[in-house]
Amino acid sequence: MKLCRNLFGDIIKNKRVILNLSQEELVAKLNLLGLEINQSDLSRIESLKRPLYDYELYCFCKILDINIDQFISYDMTTLLSEITMK
């Protein structure tokens, strides 16, 4: 069984790709916002291998232009539907 360390990595990756940003470009934008993160951290977040902290989620939402309420409700809806399908 794969251990999931965060619920948002897939959404972050999908939004990054939609915005045509490389991991390095997203990291640079996050760094300018004051979030100390590197490309390795982002890769691990996107692959669900690293936890995503609340302050990091806020920064990702700001850079990726995602309303944090929509972000959380979307993922919780997806998570609940996946759980009920098992």
N, C-alpha and C positions, 0 to 999 in steps of 0.2 A: 504494500500500500504506500502510495506517494504521500509524504508529509507536506502539507501546504502551510507555509509560514505566513501567508497574507492572502487576502481575498481580492486584491485589486491589481495585481501584476498584469493579468491579461488585458484588463481595460486600459491600463497605462500604455502597454505596448501597442494595442490597437489604435488608440488615439494618437500616439507618437507617429505611427506609420501613416495614418490618415493625414496628419499635418506635414508629412514628408520631412520629418526630422530624424537625423541619425541619433544614436545614443550619445555620441560626443556633443552634438549640438544641444540636445536636451540637458545634458549635464552642465554645459556652459551657461545656459539660461538659469538653471537651478542655482548654480554657484553665484551668479550675479544677484539673485534674490537673497543670498545669504545662506543657502543650504549647502553644507559641506558634504558633498557626495561625489563619487567618481564613477567612471564607466563600469567598473567591475561591480560596484554596489547596484547600479541600475540594472545591469544584466541579471544579477541574482534576484532583484525585486521582480523583474519581468518574468523570470522563470519560476517564481514562487518559492525560492530557496532562502530568501531573507525577509525578515519581518519589515513591515512598513509602519513607521511611527506616525502618530496623529499630526505632528508638526510637519512631517514630510508629506503626508497626504494633502495638507493644506497647500503646500508649495506646488505640488504636482497639479492640483486643481487650478491654481492661479495661472501657471504657465500653460497648461493644456486647455484652458478656458472651459473648465467643467464646473458646474455648480455642485458644491460638495454634497448638498442634500440629494440631488439627482444621482450623483455618483454612488452614494451609500444605498439609496432605495433601489437603484437598478441592480446593484450587486446582490443585495439581500433577496430581492425577488428571484434573481437567477439562482442563487444558492438554495433558497427554499424549494424551487421547482426541481432542482437536481436531487435534493434530499428526498423529496416525495416520490421521485421516479425510481429510486433504488429499492 
